Amino acid sequence: MAVRIAGSDRYRQRASIRRRRFFVIGGVVIVVAIVIVAWQMGVFSMFSKKKPVVAVQPPVTSSARQAEDVDLVAGAVGQYSATNSTLPTGLSTVANNGLVLCGSTCDPTNNEVSGFVYYQASGFKIVSYAAGLTAPSQSVVYLVPGAKCGDKGQVSVVNTDPRSMVLLYDNASTSGAPDPRCIVL
């Protein structure tokens, strides 16, 4: 039977091996714990094939679709006016519900506005100034050169600016009652 001597080399070697084994096993346990926690926190979610969360869009109202179309035409009139130094004097409809802004001549290859979601292109009309003028229905938008907006969405006075125009339309209200709008360009 071998007697262990506390200072012997063999005893020190075995103790050293036990200490190393303890530190290796402890290190592996710590690494496994970190990986499990990180996995739970989603650090490795880039490897998973999750579907993206899609935000629920609120329903688009008729009023919002009207506003999009009116803004589209207002922008086109502004661009036409800046390019030609005058307001359009006529409108022409083209295929696919497109609208062409015209001056002395109508060229369908230039100044076309399309992408209407509420109005038909034929619903846009250039009309002369008349006091108290409003849009007759929700399917028509009046473009009135040389006018200013008054109260209650109607034309009130003549505007002396040669590049002044207003858009008149009846907003689609949920109550069905007329809701006239006037936008100055």
N, C-alpha and C positions, 0 to 999 in steps of 0.2 A: 504494500500500500504506500502510495506516494504522499508525502507530507508537503503541504503547501507552505511555502515560505512567502511572506508578504512582499518581499523585495525581489523575488525571483523573476527572471525574464519571461518565463512561460506565463506566469500569472499576469504580468503587465500586458503581454500580447493579447491574452484572452479578454482582459478588461477593455483594452483599446478596441478590439473588434466589437464587443458589446456596445460600447459608446457609439461607434460609427453606425452600427445597425440601428440603434435608437434614433440617431439624427437623420438617417436616410428614410426610415419609416415615418418619422415625424414630418419630414419635408414633403414626402409623397402625400401624406394625409392633408397637409396644409394646401398643397397645390390642388388636390381633388376638391377640397372645400371651396377654394377660390373659384374654380371652374364651375361648380354647381351654383354658387351664388351669382356669378356673372351670367350664367345661362338663364337663371330665373329672372334676372333684371333685364334680359333682352339684349345683352351685349352681342350675342351671336345671332341675333335675329336676321342679320343680312344673309345668313345661309338658309333661312327658312323661306318657303314660297307662300307667303301670306298675300291675300288679295288686298289691294289698296282700299282704304275707306273712302267712299264717295259721299261728298256732302249732299244733302238733300236740297234741291233748288226749289225756292218758292214758285208757285205757279205764276206765269206771266199774264198780266191782266191786259184787257183790250186797251186800256188807257196807256199802259207802258208801250204796247206795240204801236199805238198811234204816235206817241212821243218819239219813238225811234224813227218812224217814217218822216215826221215833220222835221226832226233834227237832220236827217239825211238830205232833205230838200233844202233846208236852210243853209247847210254847209255847201251844197252845190251852187246855190245862188251866190253865196259869198265868194266862192272860187271863180265863178263866171264873171262876177262884177270886178274882181281883182285882175283877172286876165284880160277882159275886154274893156275895162274902164266905163262900163255901162251896165244897166240891169237887163235881164232877159225881157224881150217884148212878146215872146210867144213860147208855146210848149207844143211838143209833138210826141205822140206815143209810138213806141216801137215794139217789136216782138218780145216775148217773155216779160211782159209787164214793165218795160223800160220807159223812161221819160227823157226827152231831149229838151234842153233849154236852148231857145233860139233867139237870135237877134234879127237882123234884116233877112237872113236866110237860115234855113234849118239843115244842118248837116248831121245825120244820125251817127256818123263815126266820131263826132266830137261832143263833149258835154253831156254824155248819157248818164242818167242816174238810174240805178236798178237795185234790186234787193228789197223791195217793199214787202212788209209782212202784214200790214193791216189794209192799207189803201190800194186801190187799183190806180195805175198811172193816169187813167182817164179821169180820175177824181180830182186832179190838180188843175186849177183854172187861174189864169191871170185876168183880173177884172179891174175896172177903173174905180177911182175913189168915189164913194158916196157916203155922206154922213150917216152914222148909225149902222153901217154895213156889218153883217155877221155871216158866218157860214150857215148855209141853209140846212145842212144835215150832217150826220156823222160820217158820211161817205165822201164828202167834198172838202177840199182845202182851197181857200182863196189866197192868191198871191196878189197883194195890192200895192203897186208902186206909188210913191209920193204920199204916204199916209203915216199917221201916228196912231198908236193904240189909245183907246179911251177906257172908261170904266166898263165893267161887265163884258170884257172880251169883244168889244166892237171898235170900229174905226171912229175916231173923234174929229180930227182936224187934218188939213193938208200939211204935208211936210215939204219944205222948200228944198231940201237936200236931193239932188238928182239921183243919188245912189241909195236912197232910202226905200225900203220895202217892208211890209208886214205880212205875216202869215196868219190867216184866220181859220180856225177849225173848231168843231164842236166835240168836246172831250167825251169819251164814252164813260158815262157815269153808271154806277150800279143801280141807281134809282130810275134810270131811264129819262130823267128830266134833262132838258138842254143845259149844257155847261160850256158856254162859248169861251174860247181862248184866243189871245192875240199875242203874237211874238214879233218883236221888232228886229229886223236884220240890219 
